[in-house]
Amino acid sequence: MLKSLHLLILSLILFSCAEKKKESKVEIPPNVILIFTDDQGYQDVGTFGSPNIETPHLDQMAKEGVKLTSFYSAQPICSASRAGILTGCYPNRIGIHNALGPGSPTGINASELTIAEMLKNIGYKTAIFGKWHLGDSPNFLPTRHGFDEFFGIPYSNDMWPYHPQQGTVFNFGPLPLYENETVLDTLTEQSQLTTQITERSVDFINRNKNNPFFLYVPHPQPHVPLFVSDKFKGKSERGLYGDVIMEIDWSVGEILAALKKNGIEENTVVIFTSDNGPWLAYGNHAGSALPFREGKGTAWEGAQREPFIMRYPNKITPGKTIDIPVMAIDILPTIAEITGARLPNLTIDGKSALSVLTGESQESPQEAYFFYYRINELMGVRYGKWKMYFPHTYRTMDGQEPGKDGLPGEYRMVEMEEIELYDVTTDISETNNVAEDYPEVVDQIKVLANEMRHELGDSLLDLEGTKNREAGKAE
C-alpha cells in the first residue's frame, strides 16, 4: 500500500514537472530575424517573378510562410527607409531625410525607440550585422540604440574613395568596418562582406538558441558597387547583379538552416524585404521593379513596393499570397503584438498587421499610406486600390542612356503639373491616369492628405507640421 502511494506521488510529481515544462516551452517568446536588403527590386526574387535569378531559399521560405505583394518601404531612400522600419514612424516625423553621409550632423534621436530597444526591454539579446546608416557619430551607433552587437558599415557601401564620381561630385574618406564601436579595418574591396555577415548571423543564432533574440541583417548589397564572393561569381544568368542576389539567397538559406539545426525554427519570425527599389541609373548593375513604374528616388510604385516574405510556423499558415497594402512602419507594432513587447511612449505611425498576415483580416491596418520624399515633400497617397500623386518633380531614366558596369547614367527630371490618380490593383504599371473620372476619390484623398499635412507638414506647399520631432545631433 505504502509502495503504491509512493508511486502515485512520484507519478504526480513527474506529471506536474512535464506540464510545467510544456507550459514553459509555450511561453518562450519568439525570436525575430529581420533581413533587409539594399536597393533590391520587386522582381529580383524568383517567387516575385524574376526570369533569370535563382532564389531557391527565398522561394521555399515563401512556400512555408506568407508573401505580401503590396508591401511598401517607408521611403525610397536608404536612411529614411531604415528609420521607418526600425521605429514604426514615417521618417520625416522623426527628422530623418534622404541618405545621411559620413560625418552627418544628424542621426537617429536617442528618444526614439527602435525594435532592438523595444525587445531588449523584455529580455531579448540583440544584434545587427550589415549596414546601419542612421548616423555615424558615436551617439548614433547601433550599440547606443538597443543592439548588443554590431558588425558592419555605418553608411552605404559606395561612400568610399572608389566611388565613380569621386573628385568630381564626392570626396569620400575611407569606408570603416565596425565591430561594436571599434573600427576593425577600412575596406578597399567588399567581396567577403556578405559571407562575413552570414557567418556572424549563424554564430549569433547558435549562441542564443536558449534565449529570445532579435537579429537584424541589413545587407549592404545589392547597392552599388556590386561585390560577390568567388562561390557565386558567374553563377547567374543576370550577370553580376544576379550573382549578388544568389549570394543573398544563400545567406537566407544559412540562417534558416541554423534555426532548424538548433530546433528553434518553429518559434522564430523571419522577415525578408528591401529598403527601396532599384537604382535604375546604374543600368545592368541595377535591379528590376517590373511590372511597376520607375525605381529608387521617386514616389512611383517601383520605388517603394518591395518583395516581402514572412515565415513564422507557430502562427502563419504556409503558402499564402496577400495583396493587402502594408508598409514598413507597421513592422514594429506587428513585432510588438507577436512578442508582447510594449510600444513606444512617443507617437508612432505604424499599426500591427498581424491579423492580415495570419489571414484573420482582409483589411489593411491603415486607412491610407503617405509617400513622403526629399525634405518633407508629400508626393503621393495609397488609399485602398488607389494611388494618387500631387504635383511634384521626379527623376526618370526613361529615354536616357542607362549606366553600365558600375557607372551611372544621367536622370532626366520630369515636372508633374496636375494631380494624377491610378488604380494600382488593375493598372499596376500606372499608365492610365483616371483623376478626371473619379473626382470624388480625388477629393477624399485630398482630405486625408490635409490631415497628414497638419501633423507632418508638406514642403511642396510650404506647410510646417505640428507633430514633427527633431533628429538627434552629433556629439
C-alpha positions as CSV (number, residue, x, y, z in Angstrom):
1,M,0.0,0.0,0.0
2,L,2.8,2.4,1.0
3,K,4.7,1.5,-2.1
4,S,1.7,2.2,-4.3
5,L,1.2,5.6,-2.5
6,H,4.9,6.5,-3.2
7,L,4.5,5.5,-6.9
8,L,1.3,7.7,-7.1
9,I,3.1,10.7,-5.5
10,L,6.1,10.2,-7.9
11,S,3.8,10.0,-10.9
12,L,2.0,13.2,-9.9
13,I,5.3,15.0,-9.4
14,L,6.6,13.8,-12.8
15,F,3.3,14.8,-14.5
16,S,3.4,18.2,-12.8
17,C,7.0,18.7,-14.0
18,A,6.1,17.6,-17.5
19,E,3.2,20.1,-17.6
20,K,5.3,22.9,-16.3
21,K,8.0,22.1,-18.9
22,K,5.3,22.1,-21.6
23,E,3.9,25.4,-20.3
24,S,7.4,26.8,-20.2
25,K,8.0,25.8,-23.8
26,V,4.8,27.5,-24.9
27,E,5.6,30.7,-23.1
28,I,9.1,31.2,-24.6
29,P,8.8,34.4,-26.6
30,P,9.5,34.0,-30.4
31,N,12.8,35.0,-31.8
32,V,12.7,37.7,-34.5
33,I,15.0,38.0,-37.6
34,L,14.7,40.9,-40.0
35,I,16.7,40.5,-43.3
36,F,16.8,43.9,-45.1
37,T,18.5,44.2,-48.5
38,D,19.6,47.4,-50.1
39,D,18.1,48.7,-53.5
40,Q,16.6,45.3,-54.4
41,G,13.8,45.5,-56.9
42,Y,10.4,43.9,-56.5
43,Q,11.1,41.4,-59.3
44,D,14.5,40.3,-58.1
45,V,13.3,37.2,-56.3
46,G,12.2,34.0,-58.1
47,T,8.8,33.9,-56.4
48,F,8.2,37.6,-57.3
49,G,8.7,36.9,-60.9
50,S,12.4,37.1,-61.7
51,P,13.0,35.4,-65.1
52,N,16.7,34.9,-64.7
53,I,17.8,34.9,-61.0
54,E,17.5,31.7,-59.0
55,T,16.5,32.2,-55.3
56,P,15.6,28.7,-54.1
57,H,15.8,29.5,-50.3
58,L,13.6,32.6,-50.6
59,D,11.1,30.7,-52.8
60,Q,11.0,27.9,-50.2
61,M,10.6,30.5,-47.4
62,A,7.6,31.9,-49.3
63,K,6.0,28.4,-49.6
64,E,6.5,28.0,-45.8
65,G,5.2,31.4,-44.9
66,V,3.3,34.4,-46.4
67,K,4.1,36.6,-49.3
68,L,2.9,40.2,-49.5
69,T,2.6,41.7,-52.9
70,S,1.6,45.2,-51.8
71,F,4.2,45.9,-49.2
72,Y,5.8,49.3,-49.2
73,S,9.1,50.6,-47.8
74,A,8.8,53.7,-45.6
75,Q,10.6,55.9,-48.2
76,P,12.5,55.4,-51.5
77,I,15.9,56.1,-50.0
78,C,18.4,54.5,-47.6
79,S,18.4,56.3,-44.2
80,A,14.8,57.3,-44.2
81,S,13.7,53.8,-45.1
82,R,15.7,52.3,-42.2
83,A,14.4,54.9,-39.8
84,G,10.8,53.9,-40.7
85,I,11.1,50.1,-40.3
86,L,13.1,50.3,-37.1
87,T,10.9,52.9,-35.3
88,G,7.4,52.5,-36.7
89,C,7.4,56.1,-37.8
90,Y,7.2,58.0,-41.0
91,P,10.9,59.0,-41.3
92,N,10.0,62.7,-41.6
93,R,8.1,62.6,-38.3
94,I,11.5,61.9,-36.6
95,G,13.6,64.2,-38.7
96,I,15.4,61.6,-40.9
97,H,15.5,62.5,-44.5
98,N,17.3,61.1,-47.6
99,A,20.6,59.3,-47.2
100,L,22.9,60.5,-44.4
101,G,26.5,61.0,-45.4
102,P,29.7,60.3,-43.5
103,G,30.1,62.8,-40.6
104,S,26.4,63.7,-40.7
105,P,25.5,66.3,-38.1
106,T,22.2,64.5,-37.6
107,G,21.0,60.9,-37.0
108,I,18.5,58.9,-35.0
109,N,17.5,60.6,-31.8
110,A,18.1,58.8,-28.5
111,S,14.4,59.4,-27.6
112,E,13.2,57.2,-30.4
113,L,12.6,53.6,-29.5
114,T,13.9,51.1,-32.1
115,I,12.8,47.5,-32.5
116,A,16.0,46.4,-30.8
117,E,15.4,48.6,-27.7
118,M,11.7,47.5,-27.5
119,L,12.7,43.9,-27.5
120,K,15.8,44.4,-25.3
121,N,13.4,45.8,-22.7
122,I,11.8,42.4,-22.4
123,G,15.0,40.4,-22.2
124,Y,15.9,39.8,-25.8
125,K,19.5,39.6,-27.0
126,T,20.0,41.8,-30.0
127,A,22.5,42.2,-32.9
128,I,22.9,44.0,-36.2
129,F,25.2,42.6,-38.9
130,G,25.4,44.7,-42.0
131,K,24.7,48.4,-42.9
132,W,23.4,50.8,-40.3
133,H,23.0,54.3,-42.0
134,L,21.3,56.2,-39.2
135,G,24.3,58.3,-38.3
136,D,28.0,57.6,-37.7
137,S,28.7,59.8,-34.7
138,P,29.3,57.7,-31.6
139,N,25.9,58.6,-30.1
140,F,24.2,57.4,-33.3
141,L,25.8,53.9,-33.5
142,P,23.6,50.8,-33.1
143,T,25.1,49.9,-29.8
144,R,23.6,53.2,-28.4
145,H,20.2,52.2,-29.8
146,G,19.4,48.8,-28.4
147,F,21.9,46.5,-30.1
148,D,24.2,44.3,-28.0
149,E,26.4,43.6,-31.1
150,F,27.3,45.4,-34.3
151,F,29.4,44.2,-37.2
152,G,29.3,46.1,-40.4
153,I,29.5,49.5,-42.1
154,P,27.9,52.8,-40.8
155,Y,26.6,54.0,-44.1
156,S,26.2,53.0,-47.8
157,N,29.0,50.9,-49.4
158,D,29.5,53.5,-52.2
159,M,30.5,56.2,-49.7
160,W,34.2,55.5,-50.1
161,P,37.2,56.8,-52.2
162,Y,36.4,54.4,-55.1
163,H,33.1,56.0,-56.0
164,P,32.9,56.5,-59.8
165,Q,32.2,60.2,-59.1
166,Q,34.9,60.7,-56.5
167,G,36.7,64.0,-57.0
168,T,34.0,65.5,-59.3
169,V,30.8,65.1,-57.2
170,F,32.0,63.5,-54.0
171,N,35.1,63.5,-51.8
172,F,34.6,60.4,-49.5
173,G,37.1,59.2,-47.0
174,P,37.8,55.5,-46.2
175,L,34.9,53.2,-45.5
176,P,35.2,51.8,-42.0
177,L,34.2,48.3,-40.9
178,Y,33.0,48.3,-37.3
179,E,32.9,45.7,-34.5
180,N,30.6,47.3,-32.0
181,E,32.1,50.8,-31.6
182,T,35.6,50.0,-32.8
183,V,36.8,50.3,-36.4
184,L,38.3,47.0,-37.3
185,D,39.5,48.0,-40.8
186,T,38.9,50.3,-43.7
187,L,37.6,48.5,-46.8
188,T,39.2,48.5,-50.2
189,E,37.0,45.8,-51.5
190,Q,33.8,44.1,-50.3
191,S,33.6,40.6,-51.8
192,Q,33.7,38.8,-48.4
193,L,31.2,41.1,-46.7
194,T,28.0,39.1,-47.4
195,T,29.8,35.9,-46.2
196,Q,31.1,37.6,-43.1
197,I,27.6,38.9,-42.2
198,T,26.1,35.5,-42.7
199,E,28.8,33.8,-40.6
200,R,28.2,36.3,-37.8
201,S,24.4,35.8,-38.0
202,V,24.7,32.0,-37.8
203,D,27.1,32.3,-34.8
204,F,24.7,34.7,-33.1
205,I,21.9,32.2,-33.5
206,N,24.0,29.3,-32.2
207,R,25.0,31.3,-29.1
208,N,21.4,32.5,-28.3
209,K,19.4,29.4,-29.1
210,N,18.2,29.1,-25.5
211,N,17.0,32.7,-25.0
212,P,14.9,35.0,-27.2
213,F,16.8,37.2,-29.7
214,F,16.4,39.9,-32.3
215,L,18.7,39.6,-35.3
216,Y,18.8,42.5,-37.8
217,V,20.6,41.6,-41.1
218,P,20.6,44.8,-43.3
219,H,22.8,43.6,-46.2
220,P,24.8,46.3,-47.9
221,Q,24.2,44.6,-51.2
222,P,22.8,44.8,-53.9
223,H,23.5,48.6,-53.6
224,V,26.3,49.6,-56.0
225,P,29.2,48.9,-56.0
226,L,28.3,45.3,-56.5
227,F,30.5,42.7,-54.8
228,V,30.2,38.9,-54.7
229,S,32.4,36.1,-53.3
230,D,34.0,33.6,-55.7
231,K,31.5,30.9,-54.7
232,F,28.7,32.8,-56.6
233,K,30.7,34.7,-59.2
234,G,29.4,34.0,-62.7
235,K,26.6,31.7,-61.4
236,S,23.6,33.8,-62.6
237,E,22.0,34.4,-66.0
238,R,21.6,38.0,-64.9
239,G,25.3,38.9,-64.7
240,L,27.0,40.3,-61.6
241,Y,23.7,41.7,-60.1
242,G,22.1,38.2,-60.3
243,D,25.2,36.7,-58.7
244,V,24.8,39.1,-55.8
245,I,21.2,38.2,-55.3
246,M,22.0,34.5,-55.4
247,E,24.6,35.0,-52.6
248,I,22.0,36.9,-50.5
249,D,19.6,34.0,-51.1
250,W,22.3,31.6,-49.9
251,S,22.7,33.7,-46.8
252,V,19.0,33.4,-46.1
253,G,19.4,29.6,-46.5
254,E,22.2,29.5,-44.0
255,I,20.2,31.5,-41.4
256,L,17.2,29.2,-41.9
257,A,19.4,26.1,-41.6
258,A,20.9,27.4,-38.3
259,L,17.4,27.8,-36.9
260,K,16.5,24.3,-37.9
261,K,19.8,22.9,-36.5
262,N,19.1,24.5,-33.2
263,G,15.5,23.4,-33.0
264,I,14.1,26.9,-32.9
265,E,12.7,27.4,-36.5
266,E,9.0,26.9,-35.4
267,N,9.3,29.7,-32.8
268,T,11.2,32.2,-34.9
269,V,9.7,35.0,-37.0
270,V,11.8,35.6,-40.2
271,I,11.1,38.6,-42.3
272,F,12.7,39.4,-45.7
273,T,12.3,42.6,-47.6
274,S,14.2,45.6,-49.1
275,D,14.8,49.2,-48.1
276,N,13.6,50.6,-51.5
277,G,13.5,49.8,-55.2
278,P,16.3,49.6,-57.8
279,W,18.8,52.4,-58.6
280,L,17.9,52.5,-62.3
281,A,20.7,54.9,-63.2
282,Y,23.2,52.0,-62.9
283,G,21.7,50.0,-65.7
284,N,23.0,46.4,-65.7
285,H,24.1,46.8,-62.1
286,A,20.6,47.8,-61.0
287,G,17.7,45.5,-60.2
288,S,14.2,45.3,-61.7
289,A,11.0,46.7,-60.2
290,L,8.9,45.3,-63.1
291,P,6.0,45.4,-63.7
292,F,6.0,48.6,-61.6
293,R,6.9,52.1,-62.8
294,E,10.3,53.8,-62.1
295,G,12.6,53.0,-59.2
296,K,14.6,54.3,-56.2
297,G,14.3,58.0,-55.5
298,T,10.7,58.5,-56.7
299,A,7.2,58.0,-55.3
300,W,6.1,55.7,-58.0
301,E,5.3,52.0,-57.2
302,G,8.7,50.8,-58.4
303,A,10.4,52.9,-55.8
304,Q,8.7,51.6,-52.6
305,R,6.7,48.4,-53.5
306,E,9.1,45.7,-52.3
307,P,9.3,41.9,-52.1
308,F,8.1,40.8,-48.6
309,I,8.2,37.3,-47.2
310,M,7.5,36.3,-43.6
311,R,7.9,32.9,-42.1
312,Y,6.5,32.1,-38.6
313,P,5.4,28.4,-38.4
314,N,3.8,28.8,-35.0
315,K,1.3,31.4,-36.2
316,I,1.2,31.7,-40.0
317,T,-0.4,29.2,-42.3
318,P,2.1,28.4,-45.1
319,G,1.8,29.2,-48.8
320,K,-0.4,32.3,-48.7
321,T,-0.1,35.3,-51.0
322,I,-1.7,38.5,-49.8
323,D,-2.3,41.7,-51.8
324,I,-3.5,43.9,-48.9
325,P,-1.4,47.1,-48.5
326,V,1.1,47.1,-45.6
327,M,4.1,49.4,-45.0
328,A,7.4,49.1,-43.2
329,I,6.1,51.4,-40.5
330,D,3.8,48.6,-39.5
331,I,6.6,46.1,-38.7
332,L,7.5,47.4,-35.2
333,P,3.9,47.2,-33.9
334,T,3.4,43.8,-35.6
335,I,6.5,42.5,-33.8
336,A,5.3,44.1,-30.5
337,E,2.0,42.2,-30.8
338,I,3.8,38.9,-31.6
339,T,6.2,39.2,-28.7
340,G,4.1,41.0,-26.1
341,A,6.5,44.0,-26.1
342,R,5.4,47.4,-25.1
343,L,5.0,50.0,-27.8
344,P,7.0,53.3,-27.6
345,N,5.6,56.1,-25.4
346,L,6.1,58.6,-28.3
347,T,3.6,58.7,-31.1
348,I,4.3,56.2,-33.9
349,D,2.6,55.9,-37.3
350,G,2.6,52.1,-37.7
351,K,-0.2,49.7,-36.8
352,S,0.1,45.9,-36.3
353,A,-0.5,43.9,-39.5
354,L,-0.5,40.6,-37.7
355,S,-4.2,39.9,-38.4
356,V,-3.5,40.5,-42.1
357,L,-0.5,38.2,-42.1
358,T,-2.5,35.4,-40.3
359,G,-5.4,35.8,-42.7
360,E,-7.8,36.8,-39.9
361,S,-8.4,40.2,-41.5
362,Q,-8.9,41.3,-45.1
363,E,-8.4,45.0,-44.3
364,S,-5.2,47.0,-44.4
365,P,-4.1,48.1,-40.9
366,Q,-4.2,51.7,-42.2
367,E,-6.8,53.8,-44.0
368,A,-4.1,55.3,-46.1
369,Y,-0.3,55.4,-46.6
370,F,1.6,58.6,-47.3
371,F,4.6,58.8,-49.7
372,Y,7.0,61.5,-48.5
373,Y,10.4,62.0,-50.0
374,R,13.2,64.5,-50.1
375,I,12.8,67.1,-47.3
376,N,9.2,66.5,-46.2
377,E,7.6,66.6,-49.7
378,L,4.2,64.7,-49.7
379,M,4.2,63.3,-53.2
380,G,1.6,60.6,-53.1
381,V,-1.0,58.6,-51.1
382,R,-2.2,55.0,-51.3
383,Y,-5.8,54.7,-50.4
384,G,-7.4,51.3,-50.9
385,K,-6.9,50.4,-54.5
386,W,-6.0,54.0,-55.4
387,K,-2.6,55.7,-55.7
388,M,-2.8,59.4,-56.1
389,Y,0.1,61.8,-56.8
390,F,0.3,65.5,-56.1
391,P,2.2,67.9,-58.5
392,H,6.0,67.4,-57.9
393,T,9.2,66.9,-59.7
394,Y,10.6,63.4,-60.2
395,R,13.6,61.8,-61.9
396,T,13.4,59.1,-64.7
397,M,15.8,57.1,-66.8
398,D,13.1,56.8,-69.5
399,G,14.6,57.8,-72.8
400,Q,18.0,58.2,-71.2
401,E,21.2,56.2,-71.8
402,P,21.5,53.7,-69.0
403,G,24.6,53.3,-66.9
404,K,26.8,50.2,-67.3
405,D,29.2,48.1,-65.3
406,G,29.2,50.3,-62.2
407,L,29.0,53.7,-63.9
408,P,25.7,55.7,-63.5
409,G,23.6,57.1,-66.3
410,E,22.1,60.6,-66.1
411,Y,18.5,61.1,-65.0
412,R,16.0,63.3,-66.7
413,M,13.8,65.5,-64.5
414,V,10.0,65.5,-65.1
415,E,7.5,68.0,-63.8
416,M,4.2,66.6,-62.8
417,E,1.9,69.6,-63.1
418,E,-1.5,68.1,-62.2
419,I,-2.9,65.5,-59.7
420,E,-2.7,62.0,-61.1
421,L,-4.8,59.0,-60.0
422,Y,-4.2,55.3,-60.7
423,D,-6.0,52.1,-59.8
424,V,-2.9,50.1,-58.8
425,T,-4.8,46.9,-58.5
426,T,-5.7,46.7,-62.2
427,D,-3.2,49.3,-63.6
428,I,-0.1,48.1,-61.8
429,S,2.3,49.8,-64.2
430,E,0.5,53.2,-63.6
431,T,-0.1,54.1,-67.2
432,N,-3.8,55.3,-67.1
433,N,-4.4,58.5,-65.2
434,V,-8.1,58.4,-64.2
435,A,-8.2,61.6,-62.0
436,E,-10.8,63.2,-64.1
437,D,-13.0,60.1,-64.0
438,Y,-13.1,59.9,-60.2
439,P,-13.3,63.4,-58.7
440,E,-14.9,62.0,-55.5
441,V,-11.9,59.8,-54.9
442,V,-9.5,62.7,-55.5
443,D,-11.4,64.8,-53.0
444,Q,-11.4,62.1,-50.4
445,I,-7.7,61.6,-50.7
446,K,-7.1,65.4,-50.5
447,V,-8.9,65.3,-47.1
448,L,-6.7,62.6,-45.8
449,A,-3.6,64.3,-47.2
450,N,-4.5,67.6,-45.5
451,E,-5.0,65.8,-42.2
452,M,-1.5,64.4,-42.5
453,R,0.0,67.7,-43.6
454,H,-1.4,69.2,-40.4
455,E,0.7,66.6,-38.5
456,L,3.8,66.3,-40.6
457,G,3.7,69.3,-42.9
458,D,4.5,69.4,-46.7
459,S,7.3,71.4,-48.0
460,L,5.8,71.3,-51.5
461,L,3.1,73.6,-50.1
462,D,5.4,75.4,-47.6
463,L,3.4,73.8,-44.7
464,E,5.0,73.0,-41.4
465,G,3.8,70.1,-39.3
466,T,2.6,70.3,-35.7
467,K,3.9,66.9,-34.6
468,N,7.3,66.5,-36.2
469,R,10.2,65.6,-33.9
470,E,13.8,66.6,-34.2
471,A,16.6,64.2,-35.3
472,G,19.5,63.6,-33.0
473,K,22.5,65.9,-33.1
474,A,26.0,64.5,-33.4
475,E,28.3,64.6,-30.4
